[in-house]
Amino acid sequence: MFSAPFLLLAYAFDALPSEIPIIRNPFAGATLVAPKSAFTVFRVPLINLTHGLMAGVLLSRSEGFKDEKRRAAYSAFFSTLLFAVALKSNLEALDISRLAASFGGWITVGTVASVIGGLALAFFRGRNAALPWPEVRFGTRDKIALAVLVGVYLALVAASFLVAHH
């Protein structure tokens, strides 16, 4: 699911407008735009991929839970977030590519619903693994991976603002 937005946007790249939305209000449209480039077109799937990879790293730590009920809830929480991020990424790519323009604002509604619904479902499915999670232990590799992913995310956001204008 995480590769589909990249493929979709690569397919639609030449047909995209000369300015790409950078900051969007789901109800009012673009508030900041930037000239079309590989970065501005693919930054949203890249941001979503970093979120998905973070969820994947956290999901990989489920073996630390000895209590099966807590392990299942912890795994359900992060697998639900992983799916919600992937769905959001696909919907955003459809919106950016304008390939689903005939659906009007329904793609935006679906994107907002995937975020709200995904979070609600994740918290519901993870309710038996309430914080804190003393069972979760991160090795050096996981700590480095999470730090790099957070750094990549922050760099993508900062670069987005640097190229944007009203």
C-alpha positions as CSV (number, residue, x, y, z in Angstrom):
1,M,0.0,0.0,0.0
2,F,2.9,2.4,0.6
3,S,4.3,2.0,-2.9
4,A,0.9,2.9,-4.6
5,P,1.1,6.7,-4.0
6,F,4.6,6.9,-5.5
7,L,3.5,4.9,-8.6
8,L,0.3,6.9,-8.9
9,L,2.0,10.3,-8.7
10,A,4.8,9.2,-11.0
11,Y,2.2,8.2,-13.6
12,A,0.4,11.6,-13.2
13,F,3.5,13.8,-12.8
14,D,3.5,15.4,-16.2
15,A,-0.3,16.2,-16.0
16,L,0.0,17.9,-12.6
17,P,-0.4,21.7,-12.4
18,S,2.7,23.9,-12.2
19,E,2.0,24.6,-8.5
20,I,1.4,21.9,-5.9
21,P,-0.4,22.4,-2.6
22,I,2.0,22.3,0.4
23,I,-0.4,23.2,3.2
24,R,-4.0,22.2,2.7
25,N,-7.1,22.9,4.7
26,P,-9.4,20.0,4.1
27,F,-12.3,22.4,3.9
28,A,-10.8,25.5,2.2
29,G,-8.2,24.0,-0.1
30,A,-4.5,25.0,-0.5
31,T,-3.2,27.7,1.8
32,L,0.4,27.4,0.7
33,V,1.7,26.2,-2.7
34,A,5.1,25.6,-4.3
35,P,6.3,25.1,-7.8
36,K,6.0,21.5,-9.1
37,S,9.1,19.4,-8.5
38,A,9.9,15.9,-7.6
39,F,10.2,17.0,-4.0
40,T,6.8,18.8,-3.9
41,V,5.0,16.0,-5.6
42,F,6.4,13.1,-3.6
43,R,6.8,14.8,-0.2
44,V,3.4,13.7,1.1
45,P,4.0,10.0,0.4
46,L,7.5,10.4,1.8
47,I,6.1,11.9,5.0
48,N,3.5,9.1,5.2
49,L,6.2,6.5,4.6
50,T,8.2,7.8,7.5
51,H,5.1,7.6,9.8
52,G,4.5,4.1,8.5
53,L,8.1,3.0,9.2
54,M,7.9,4.5,12.7
55,A,4.8,2.5,13.4
56,G,6.5,-0.6,11.9
57,V,9.5,-0.2,14.3
58,L,7.1,0.1,17.2
59,L,5.1,-2.9,16.0
60,S,8.3,-5.0,15.8
61,R,8.8,-4.6,19.6
62,S,5.6,-6.5,20.5
63,E,7.6,-9.6,21.5
64,G,8.5,-7.9,24.7
65,F,5.0,-8.4,26.0
66,K,4.7,-11.6,28.0
67,D,1.0,-11.1,28.6
68,E,-0.7,-12.3,25.4
69,K,-3.7,-10.0,25.8
70,R,-1.4,-6.9,26.1
71,R,0.8,-8.1,23.2
72,A,-2.3,-8.6,21.0
73,A,-3.6,-5.2,21.9
74,Y,-0.3,-3.5,21.3
75,S,0.1,-5.2,18.0
76,A,-3.5,-4.3,17.0
77,F,-2.8,-0.7,17.9
78,F,0.2,-0.3,15.7
79,S,-1.0,-2.5,12.8
80,T,-4.2,-0.4,12.7
81,L,-2.1,2.8,12.6
82,L,0.1,1.3,9.9
83,F,-3.0,0.5,7.8
84,A,-4.6,4.0,8.5
85,V,-1.4,5.8,7.4
86,A,-1.2,3.7,4.2
87,L,-4.8,4.4,3.4
88,K,-4.4,8.1,4.0
89,S,-1.3,8.1,1.8
90,N,-3.3,6.5,-1.1
91,L,-6.2,8.9,-0.7
92,E,-3.8,11.9,-0.6
93,A,-2.1,10.7,-3.8
94,L,-5.4,10.4,-5.5
95,D,-6.2,13.9,-4.5
96,I,-2.8,15.4,-5.5
97,S,-2.8,13.5,-8.8
98,R,-6.3,14.7,-9.6
99,L,-7.1,11.3,-11.1
100,A,-10.2,11.1,-8.8
101,A,-11.4,14.7,-9.5
102,S,-14.7,13.3,-10.6
103,F,-15.4,12.4,-6.9
104,G,-15.2,16.1,-6.0
105,G,-14.5,16.6,-2.3
106,W,-15.2,13.0,-1.4
107,I,-11.5,12.1,-1.5
108,T,-10.8,14.8,1.1
109,V,-13.6,13.5,3.2
110,G,-12.2,10.0,2.9
111,T,-8.7,11.3,3.9
112,V,-10.1,13.0,7.0
113,A,-12.2,10.0,7.8
114,S,-9.1,7.7,7.5
115,V,-7.2,9.8,10.0
116,I,-10.0,10.1,12.5
117,G,-11.3,6.6,12.0
118,G,-7.9,5.1,12.0
119,L,-6.9,6.8,15.3
120,A,-10.3,5.9,16.9
121,L,-10.0,2.3,15.8
122,A,-6.4,2.0,16.9
123,F,-7.2,3.3,20.4
124,F,-10.2,0.9,20.5
125,R,-8.1,-2.1,19.4
126,G,-5.3,-1.2,21.7
127,R,-7.4,-0.5,24.8
128,N,-6.0,-3.6,26.6
129,A,-2.4,-2.3,26.3
130,A,-2.7,1.0,28.1
131,L,0.4,3.1,28.7
132,P,3.0,2.8,30.0
133,W,4.6,0.0,28.1
134,P,7.4,-1.1,30.3
135,E,7.7,-4.3,28.2
136,V,8.9,-2.3,25.2
137,R,12.7,-2.3,25.0
138,F,14.5,-0.6,22.1
139,G,17.9,-1.7,21.0
140,T,20.4,0.6,19.6
141,R,19.3,-0.2,16.0
142,D,15.7,0.7,16.8
143,K,16.7,3.9,18.6
144,I,18.8,5.0,15.7
145,A,16.0,4.0,13.2
146,L,13.4,6.1,15.1
147,A,15.8,9.0,15.5
148,V,16.6,9.0,11.8
149,L,12.9,8.7,10.9
150,V,12.0,11.6,13.1
151,G,14.9,13.6,11.6
152,V,13.7,12.8,8.1
153,Y,10.2,13.8,8.9
154,L,11.3,17.1,10.4
155,A,13.5,17.8,7.4
156,L,10.7,17.1,5.0
157,V,8.4,19.5,6.9
158,A,11.0,22.2,7.1
159,A,11.9,21.9,3.4
160,S,8.2,22.1,2.6
161,F,7.9,25.5,4.3
162,L,11.1,26.7,2.7
163,V,9.8,26.1,-0.9
164,A,6.2,27.3,-0.2
165,H,4.5,30.6,-0.9
166,H,1.0,32.0,-0.7
